[in-house]
Each structure stands twice: as structure tokens, then as C-alpha cells.
Amino acid sequence: MASVELGVRANGSQVSLLLLIVVFIGAVLGVERSVLPLLATSEFGIVSATVTISFLVAFGFAKAVANFIAGDLASRIGRRRILLVAWAFGIPVPLLLMWAPAWSWIVFANLLLGINQGLAWSTTQIMKMDLVGPRRRGLVLGWNECAGYLAVAGAALGAGYLAAAYGPRPIPYLVALGAALLGFGVTLAGARDTESHVELERALVAARRSNATDLPSDRVQFGDKRWARRPLWAANQAGLVNNLKEGVAWGLLPIYFASHGLDLRQIGWLTAMYPAVWGVVQLGTGPLSDRFGRRSLIVGGLLLQALGLVGFATVHGFAQWAVAGVILGVGTAAAYPTLIAQVGDLVGPESRAGAVGRYRLWRDLGYVVGGLVAGLLADSLGFRATFWIIALLLITSGTIARGLLPAPVRAVSFSRSPSRVAATHSRG
């Protein structure tokens, strides 16, 4: 353990490699966002929004379960092995999407994709939190989500152009296939387990607890499961509702845009703009949450997402929808990495993998709930009414988070030596 250090600089090569892996994870996902919902009508003759979004329900259910399993298995068999298993599930996905003869094959491919994304994304987040320690947790999670969602945006935009030039299948899915193969290769060649870093932080936490009288009283509760129960529930419900809106953003918006006469290139730009803004803005929201606290960013992010959906419901045209997409992206960027960092704050290092896995289970069940709710609402009430209803759910979730999440307190940081523990009096 003597040679192991926590921090961004001390672990820069592994943090950078994990960011590259996240780019490949995001690229596999991004191809679907602009192209897949349109296949239902163009190639399979499906007109029901509920049936169309069935792929998203399958994806969300599999990803939620995989998130939960990843958190548990990461502590049992190691992070690197989980990543390799994730790519084994991801590589067949683009092949199935290229040649699926029926919509049921598309749904099955998204079950595999959900397992891939749940295992891979959860594990890379856990590994980065292991490597850098508590002071820079928000920072590296912001980097993680930025890299991943810029890749989602780039792949979505590229797939839209490829679909316009060569048709929706099979050419766009070659991007996803290449990303999956590269992700497996990089993981196999360069990723290392982070168990030694977990052991180091565990030792630092034990030392801090033994000197608890020297620390601010509001931080002595660190790792107290009874104290953390209500805030963890608040974070979990906020994560679920945050992803519930993806039933609209991923499942309905491409169909909504097409119904108003937009072509594949325009749809590609609009579906790429939201994750691109989401990705870039997270470079700022992650470290901001370290400095000023998590709660205000989480609550504000949920409210901004509601405003973005109201924009889609009330304005019309490419430029106006682009503005709504930017607002939606900023709101998601404020809440998304901050919620995971908040969960990491509320538990000790020995419980982190499990707590993150449980949070991501609830968060990605939002895909399931959102897919079902958005599809049923769109079929019965129409697109605009659906946008309004999901916006109200986001406002309600933000109100709950405001009431139950902890107010900003002083963050605790550790020195690099396991024999010393220091409290840094910064807000957060």
C-alpha cells in the first residue's frame, strides 16, 4: 500500500485510460439515439409510441439490474473483470441491430446493450472514485460524464448523417461495432483494478474516525447508515425521475421531430445537441459541486430539465427546439454527476460500490418507467401533453430533493500518507 496514492495526478494514466474507455461506451449508445426510434415506422411499420419505446423499456430494465449487480460484483471479483464482461455483452449488439428481421430482435439487442452499459458505466465511475479519493470525486465524475456524453452526441450526429446518406441500416451501426471492439481491446490491454486504492481510503477513514473529536460534528456522521437513509432515498428518487424524462428525450423526440417534417440530418443535430451540452457542461458542474455543495445543483438541474421539456411543448421549429435542447442538457449536466457524487458522500468507502450500484439501479429504472409512461401518454394524450406531465414530475422531484438532501457542509480531505489525516475547510 505504501506506493499507492489517492488523487488525480498520482493516478493520471489510469484516469485517462478510463476516460477513453468511457468514450467507447458512449459511442456504442449514441448511434441509437438518432436512428433507432425511426426504424420502428420506416422498416417495421409500427405506429404505436408504446410499442416503439419498448426497446427503451428493455434497455432500462437490463441496465438497472446490471448497475445493481456491478456494484456488488465489483467488490467481489474486481472492477477490471466486470469491464471485460460488459464488452462481451456489448459487441453482439450492433450486429443484431444491423440485421434484425423483426422488432423483437431490436428489443433483445437492447437488453444486451443495457447489460453492457450498466456494467461498464458503473464500473468506470466506481474506479475513478476509488482512484482520486473524496476531494476530487465531483471533478472526475464530471470528466467521466463529459467524455461519455460527448461520445454519445458525436455518435448520434454521425449516425444521422450516415443514415441520411446510406439508409438507417446497416452502415450507421458500424460505428457502434468499432467502438465496442476498441473498448474491449483497451480494457484488456491497459485497465487495472483499484482495490489497493479502496484499502488505502478505508485506512484513512478509520484513522479519521479515531480522531473524530477533531473534526466538524456534521461530518462525524460520515458512513452512518441511519443518518444517510433519507438523503439516499432523496438521491435515488431524483435519479429515477431524471432518467424517466429519457423516455421523452430518447424515445419520443426523434419521432416528434420527424412528424413535423425534419429530415434525418436535422434530427441528428437535435438529438446530438442535448447530450453534447450535457457532456460539456459537466466539466463545470462536477467541480462546482465539490466547492459549493451538491444540493443546489441537483435541485436546479431538475427544474431546468422541466423548463426544457416545456420548451419542446410550447415552441416550434429547429432553432427553437435547439434552444430547448440546450436547456435540457444544462439541467441534466447539473444533476447527473452531482447525484452520484452525493451518494458517494453519504457512505464510506467500504460501502461505496454497493451504494452506487443501488443508486444506479433506481436511476435507470427511470428508463423503464419513463418508457412506459411516455409511450402510454403519447398514445392517449399526444406529445405535448406528455412533455408537460413529465415536466411536472421533475418539479416534484426537485422539491423532494430540496427538502431531504443535506445542506452544504465542509468537505473532508485526506493526506496522501495513510498515517496522516487532514480536514480541509472548504465548502461542499
Stockholm file with secondary structure:
# STOCKHOLM 1.0

chainA/1-428         MASVELGVRANGSQVSLLLLIVVFIGAVLGVERSVLPLLATSEFGIVSATVTISFLVAFGFAKAVANFIAGDLASRIGRRRILLVAWAFGIPVPLLLMWAPAWSWIVFANLLLGINQGLAWSTTQIMKMDLVGPRRRGLVLGWNECAGYLAVAGAALGAGYLAAAYGPRPIPYLVALGAALLGFGVTLAGARDTESHVELERALVAARRSNATDLPSDRVQFGDKRWARRPLWAANQAGLVNNLKEGVAWGLLPIYFASHGLDLRQIGWLTAMYPAVWGVVQLGTGPLSDRFGRRSLIVGGLLLQALGLVGFATVHGFAQWAVAGVILGVGTAAAYPTLIAQVGDLVGPESRAGAVGRYRLWRDLGYVVGGLVAGLLADSLGFRATFWIIALLLITSGTIARGLLPAPVRAVSFSRSPSRVAATHSRG
#=GR chainA/1-428 SS CTTCCCSTTTTHHHHHHHHHHHHHHHHHHHHHHHHHHHHHHHTTCCCCHHHHTHHHHHHHHHHHHHHHHHHHHHHHHCHHHHHHHHHHHHTHHHHHHHHCSSHHHHHHHHHHHHHHHHHHHHHHHHHHHHHHCGGGHHHHHHHHHHHHHHHHHHHHHHHHHHHHHHCSSSTTHHHHHHHHHHHHHHHHHHCCCCHHHHHHHHHHHHHHHHTGGGSCGGGTTTTCHHHHHHHHHHHHHHHHHHHHTHIIIIIIHHHHHHHTTCCHHHHHHHHHHHHHHHHHHHHHHHHHHHHHCSHHHHHHHHHHHHHHHHHHHHCCSHHHHHHHHHHHHHHHHHHHHHHHHHHHHHSCGGGHHHHHHHHHHHHHHHHHHHHHHHHHHHHHHCHHHHHHHHHHHHHHHHHHHHHHSCCCCEEEECCSSTTCCEEEEEEC
#=GC SS_cons         CTTCCCSTTTTHHHHHHHHHHHHHHHHHHHHHHHHHHHHHHHTTCCCCHHHHTHHHHHHHHHHHHHHHHHHHHHHHHCHHHHHHHHHHHHTHHHHHHHHCSSHHHHHHHHHHHHHHHHHHHHHHHHHHHHHHCGGGHHHHHHHHHHHHHHHHHHHHHHHHHHHHHHCSSSTTHHHHHHHHHHHHHHHHHHCCCCHHHHHHHHHHHHHHHHTGGGSCGGGTTTTCHHHHHHHHHHHHHHHHHHHHTHIIIIIIHHHHHHHTTCCHHHHHHHHHHHHHHHHHHHHHHHHHHHHHCSHHHHHHHHHHHHHHHHHHHHCCSHHHHHHHHHHHHHHHHHHHHHHHHHHHHHSCGGGHHHHHHHHHHHHHHHHHHHHHHHHHHHHHHCHHHHHHHHHHHHHHHHHHHHHHSCCCCEEEECCSSTTCCEEEEEEC
//
